[in-house]
Amino acid sequence: MTTRVLNFKAIVTVLLGVAYIGPLIWAMAEGKLDAQSYIAGIGPVFGMAVGFWFRESQP
């Protein structure tokens, strides 16, 4: 059971990473966004999601 949860968390983290970095690269290539603005807006959300998934469970 624990291995399934860990695998799910790893897969979701990779997918979230792709969703985070993919649009950044596209927007920068199109000249529609600078990296600083994107990271300032989306970075905390990405960090909060990863922190939530890998926090220690409470009894």
Buried (B, 14 or more C-beta within 10 A) or exposed (E): EEEEEEEEEEEEBEEBEEEBEEEBEEBEEEEEBEEEEBEEEBEEEBEEBBEEBEEEEEE
